[in-house]
Amino acid sequence: MDTQHYHHYTTQDQLVWKVLFDRQTALLHKRAATAFVQGLQQIGFQRTGIPRFEEVNERLRRRTGWEIAPVDGELDDATFFGLLADRKFPVTTWIRSMQQFDFIEEPDLFHCAFGHLPLLMDHAFADFLHFLGRVAGQHLHDTVALQKLERLYGFTVQFGLVTEGGSTRIYGAGLLSSAGEIHHWLNSTDVRHPFDLATVLHTPYSEAHYQDQYFALNSWEQLTESVADLAALLASNWQLAVR
């Protein structure tokens, strides 16, 4: 684990946060899920500066019992899902450069903090993520099961959509934090599908490019049900064929 050395952030780093924050909040107007909008207000992020992890932790702990785990890069499955099971979310301490605004393969501070943390203020979503981490922890030596868990995580937590009031709203962090991904989604109406667990589990997933498929929940309840259903399938030794 790493530590956030706040004094190491440069003037340009702070400017990157401000420009990204302004652009994403404008793009997400009437496009983001209600839980994200409310969480962004409650978590206390400001456009004027990169969040201080200790201050964010106070709000998260009070609200849902979660906290930030500062990291300096990508994590292996055991570490990542272990953190989720412990109600800790890994947040990268470095922030992207000006040249990486539209698309970045490796998660940076803006993606992790702005994209993921506001939803951890929502009890239902926070419990879903905790449950997912616990389920994954039981299958760390099963590569097929892990692939299915990663696909569920990818098409929900990273690039998920939800239907609210007859409109499709964004809640996946990969969309919430990326103008490029939002524009790709808006211009690719033929790749939007209703969320179906079996379809999601058999759909290839990668963060190396814009997504080829997006899945929209019909309600938040479907999110909780999805990990419970997958856990039951794994526990009953369901044959998870890789396609």
SVG drawing of the C-alpha trace seen along z (x, -y; Angstrom):
<svg xmlns="http://www.w3.org/2000/svg" viewBox="-40 -26 46 54">
<polyline fill="none" stroke="black" stroke-width="0.4" points="0.0,0.0 1.1,-3.6 0.5,-6.9 -0.9,-10.1 1.9,-12.6 -0.4,-15.6 2.4,-18.1 3.9,-16.3 1.0,-17.3 2.1,-20.1 0.2,-23.1 -0.5,-21.2 -1.8,-18.2 -4.3,-20.4 -5.2,-22.0 -5.8,-18.6 -8.2,-17.7 -10.1,-21.0 -10.4,-20.8 -11.5,-17.1 -13.9,-17.8 -15.6,-20.7 -15.8,-18.8 -17.2,-15.6 -19.8,-17.3 -21.0,-19.2 -21.2,-16.1 -22.9,-14.1 -25.7,-16.6 -29.0,-14.6 -26.9,-11.6 -25.5,-10.3 -27.4,-7.9 -29.1,-9.6 -26.9,-7.7 -23.8,-9.1 -25.2,-12.7 -26.1,-12.5 -22.9,-10.8 -20.8,-13.4 -22.5,-16.1 -22.2,-14.1 -18.5,-13.1 -17.4,-16.8 -15.3,-16.8 -14.4,-20.3 -13.4,-21.4 -10.6,-23.6 -8.4,-20.8 -7.5,-17.1 -9.3,-15.4 -7.3,-14.7 -7.8,-11.0 -8.0,-11.4 -10.9,-13.9 -12.7,-11.6 -12.2,-8.6 -14.0,-10.4 -17.1,-10.8 -17.0,-7.3 -16.6,-5.7 -19.4,-7.6 -21.7,-6.9 -21.0,-3.2 -18.0,-2.0 -15.7,-2.1 -12.3,-3.8 -9.6,-4.5 -6.6,-2.2 -3.9,-4.4 -2.0,-2.4 0.7,-3.3 -0.4,-1.0 -2.5,1.9 -3.2,4.8 -3.4,8.6 -6.8,10.2 -6.2,11.5 -5.2,8.0 -7.9,6.1 -10.8,8.3 -9.4,8.7 -9.6,5.0 -13.2,4.9 -14.1,7.7 -12.5,5.5 -14.6,2.4 -11.5,0.7 -11.3,-0.8 -7.9,-1.1 -7.3,-4.6 -4.2,-5.4 -2.2,-8.4 -1.0,-9.7 -3.1,-11.7 -3.0,-11.7 -1.3,-14.3 -3.0,-16.9 -2.4,-14.7 -4.5,-11.8 -7.8,-13.6 -10.0,-11.6 -8.8,-8.0 -6.4,-6.3 -5.9,-2.6 -4.4,-2.5 -6.7,-3.9 -5.4,-7.2 -6.6,-9.2 -9.3,-11.0 -10.8,-7.8 -10.6,-6.1 -11.8,-9.0 -14.3,-10.8 -15.6,-7.7 -15.8,-5.2 -15.9,-6.9 -19.2,-8.9 -21.2,-5.7 -19.6,-4.2 -21.8,-6.8 -24.8,-4.7 -25.5,-1.8 -26.9,0.6 -24.0,0.1 -21.4,0.2 -22.9,3.5 -22.9,4.9 -19.2,4.2 -18.4,5.7 -20.4,8.9 -18.6,9.1 -15.2,8.9 -16.2,11.7 -17.4,14.0 -14.3,13.4 -12.1,14.3 -13.6,17.8 -12.6,18.4 -9.1,16.9 -7.6,20.2 -10.4,20.8 -9.4,18.8 -12.7,19.4 -14.8,18.2 -12.5,15.2 -13.0,14.3 -16.8,14.3 -16.4,12.2 -14.2,9.7 -16.8,9.5 -19.6,8.8 -17.4,6.1 -16.4,4.6 -19.9,4.4 -21.4,3.0 -18.9,1.1 -16.8,-0.1 -19.2,-0.6 -22.6,0.0 -25.9,-1.8 -29.2,-1.9 -32.7,-2.8 -34.2,-5.5 -37.5,-7.2 -37.5,-5.9 -34.0,-7.2 -30.7,-5.4 -28.3,-6.8 -24.5,-6.2 -23.1,-4.7 -20.0,-2.9 -16.7,-4.7 -15.2,-4.1 -18.0,-6.2 -18.3,-8.7 -14.6,-9.6 -14.0,-9.6 -15.4,-12.1 -14.2,-9.9 -16.1,-6.9 -19.3,-8.9 -19.2,-10.2 -18.5,-6.7 -21.5,-5.4 -23.8,-8.2 -22.8,-7.6 -23.1,-3.8 -26.8,-3.1 -26.6,0.3 -24.4,1.7 -26.7,1.0 -28.5,4.0 -30.7,4.8 -28.7,6.3 -28.8,10.1 -26.4,12.0 -25.8,15.0 -25.1,12.7 -22.7,10.5 -20.8,13.6 -20.2,14.7 -19.2,11.3 -15.5,10.6 -14.4,7.6 -11.3,5.3 -10.4,1.8 -7.8,1.4 -10.3,-0.2 -13.7,-1.8 -16.4,0.8 -18.1,2.8 -21.1,3.6 -22.9,1.8 -25.6,3.3 -28.4,1.3 -29.9,2.5 -33.6,2.2 -33.2,1.2 -30.5,1.1 -32.1,4.3 -30.9,6.2 -27.3,5.3 -27.5,6.9 -29.3,9.9 -26.6,10.4 -23.8,11.1 -26.1,13.2 -27.1,15.3 -23.5,15.7 -22.4,16.7 -25.1,19.4 -24.0,20.7 -20.4,20.9 -21.2,22.6 -23.2,25.2 -20.2,25.9 -22.0,24.6 -19.9,25.3 -18.8,21.8 -17.8,22.4 -15.5,19.9 -16.4,18.6"/>
</svg>
